Amino acid sequence: MKHEHTVAALIALFAAASCTKHGTSEQQTNAAPETIQYEAHVAAGGIKPPGGTFSNPHKGDVQSAEAGAGLFSSMNCDGCHGGGGTGWVGPSLADGRWRYGGADDEIFYSIFYGRPKGMPAYGGVLGTEGVWMLVTYLQSVPAPDTVPTQSWEGTAAASAAAVPAPAPEAAAAPAPTPEGMLAKYGCTACHAVDKKVVGPAFKDVAAKYRGQDEHAALAAKVSNGGVGVWGPIPMPPNSSLPAADLDAIITWITGLK
Amino acid sequence: MKTRVCSLCAASAAVLSATIGVVSMPAQGATQAEDGQWTMPAKDYSSTRYSGLNQINADNATRLHPVWTFSTGVLAGHEGQPLVVNNTMYVVTPFPNVLYAFDLTKEGYPLKWKYRPDVSPNAIGISCCDVINRGAFFADGKIIYNLLDGHTVAVDATTGREVWKTTIADVANGETTPMAPFVVKDRVIVGAAGGEFGVYGFVKGLDLKTGEIVWTARNIGPDADMLVKPGTFKPHYDKGDELGASSWPNDGWKTGGAPVWGWMSYDPELDLLYYGSGNPSPYNAEQRPGDNKWTASALARRPSDGTLVWAYQFTPHDNWDYDAVATMILADVKIAGRTRKALVTFNKNGFQYTLDRATGEVLAAPPFVQVTWATKIDLATGRPVLDPSRQTGASKGNVKNVCPSLEGGVSPASPAAYSPRTGLFYTSTNNMCMDFNATRATHIKGTPYIGAGSPYQAGPGGNLGAFMAWDAASGKKVWETKEPYPAWSGALVTAGDVVFYGTLDGWFKSADAKTGKVLSKFKVGSGIVGNPITYRGPDGKQFVAIYAGFGGDWFLLSGDVRADDPADVRPAADFMKDIGRHTSQGGIVWIFAL
């Protein structure tokens, strides 16, 4: 019963967030209910249960993946899953294998609602957009294309690392516009120009800081992060932002009317 | 029914006599009558891990061989140690914290019972460093231990029935509870881990009969929270009011860490409970300017009501994750020609501290491994003399070659032992350094609050670990056996002058306590991160027990040892590529005899 409520709530949520929703079968007629079968699940009797799946609206989008990579660090994901998601106290997310299924919405569920082995529910902090960016990032991490074999035979111990470490992602060219930078650095996962998402609207931020030493104050806030100005959801620090990009972003935000 | 009542009486009588023995011989435990049992984590209140049993000695230990094994059914780091009370061996597993009671009087040691608590699996992800448990304490006819998800339980030692269960910590707040409780008179003292989650570190005193929380003492924060009472707090160095709050920026102490996940000691004459506090949160020290008292400190309290009597901060403004929760051994040590009632501890920060345990004064603090973050400890002020080039923080970028690594010169998970016969301390050590790259961190309740990356490399010589005998009076190493991998087991020493330890690649070793000569070794099937114990069996013979079960921090760092989860495949650790050649996860109790 609980699961049905969850699905119903999610459908409502996704409709509201205008995310893509599609059935598993293109042959569905108007009359037949949609069914669902995740690749990782076995259907009893081979009969798929009714339900729908959701797909990642940003799948393959490089900027969303970069934004997700930023969130992966700033929202403390790397504290449990390791830098690059290679595994720490939490499982590896870079091995192309998924404990709870690797379909778009299965990864989404894991992050949004959490999992009972201590994976916190991040939906409240990140919202649907933030979670989709994380999904996009995780899907962009190149998975090994061979089954790993660890071998210590032959050359000295150096040959031990036959499990391929994920290749670093190729750096994309810097985004030229402030809007592009906001997307690249993951700001738009939580902020929009004129409406509150997870964090406040950029226009409201501009209004709040206007008349103070606004450029410096806001730059410090973006760099160091903080909590309490707009409510209990923390703003993560962005201390690795290049100074020039930070400057351009702040100039753009403070210029909003 | 009659039998049950009688064995309970015998168990209570045993602990009563043990308590009386400790009272009459507070510091040493050496000359007290050896009852052949192991009723508390470190054998005695002085935490010596020394047993008066001497059937196994340096002449015959070569004949040691396994006589019994048992799979716990759990794959995780098997830290801690069994208890042996009234011819029963008690074993607590890592999460899900099953308690087994083996009947040592019957062939094959069949189970009397096993207790299966309801533990939240959320604790798996909220524990920083594998789902380990550091063991139980026997008192008042009860086996008392912590469940990983923030509960302390007392289980009837005879029947296996739960007597009480108390919530002491909140997993949703980043708190987990791997430490072994410590019982003094009618108080059960417990604390919580969570230095990687920005907890508000504490210890609590529970009523032994009911489990009711009698007092809660924070390790940081305002005097009232720390149970600093007027006229009772007399630290040797840092005097003043409200230091636990004023040495932090704003409300930094509220998420400042100072977890408690190590070991405790007790001096009945002084009526002082000793324990250490862990690291300050977050790792990025620039978010918390100040000394950050009393993180990375030793604290001495009255066990009955928690009152803080003295505190000493080993690593002010810690910026290397140097928790101070290592075992604190109470022993008489001759310093400058004078025998002192000392507290001896091998700190993660690489210095071996000998403190006056009545006052917290530092009597000696030599380095016991390679140290680069400080040049020495100034005995006049008690403060380290820092090397400015090894101070870390987000603005400093990647600070290279900090020694020891944050695994510690020795891990607090690997408690040392002390033999009053040789006058020497025995401990595993790590020979590892790190680069420390701090970044700003955001506190989001229930998620990690760290802000640093810290890759490791081997220290001088290339071996990652060692086991050594140490003379605290001279501040010198007496002998050392190098180990290829970090050494992560506790130590045991006996009146037979034999010392026991295990290695990360799965060897269980005995050695001559005087010379270090290895007398026996046996491959136990999985890496050893637990602590050996010894006891006298019902047949009068001496036995030695140890857990095999690779894990703790090494489960995170060398995730390639994993084989149970097809959805979690990891590369080998770059500094220890071949440990997976020698071990995988496991969970086995081993017993050895002549």
Interface residues (C-beta under 8 A of the other chain):
Chain A: S73 S74 M75 N76 G79 C80 G82 G83 T86 G87 W88 V89 G90 P91 S92 D95 R97 W98 R99 P116 K117 G118 M119 P120 V125 P144 P148 Q150 W152 A157 A158 A160 A161 V163 P164 A165 S223 N224 G225 V227 P234 M235 P236 P237 S239 S240
Chain B: P121 N122 A123 I124 G125 I126 S127 C128 C129 D130 V171 E196 A394 T439 R440 A441 T442 H443 I444 G446 T447 P448 Y449 I450 G453 F555 L556 G559 D560 D565 P566 A567 D568 V569 R570 P571 A572 D574 K577 D578 G580 R581
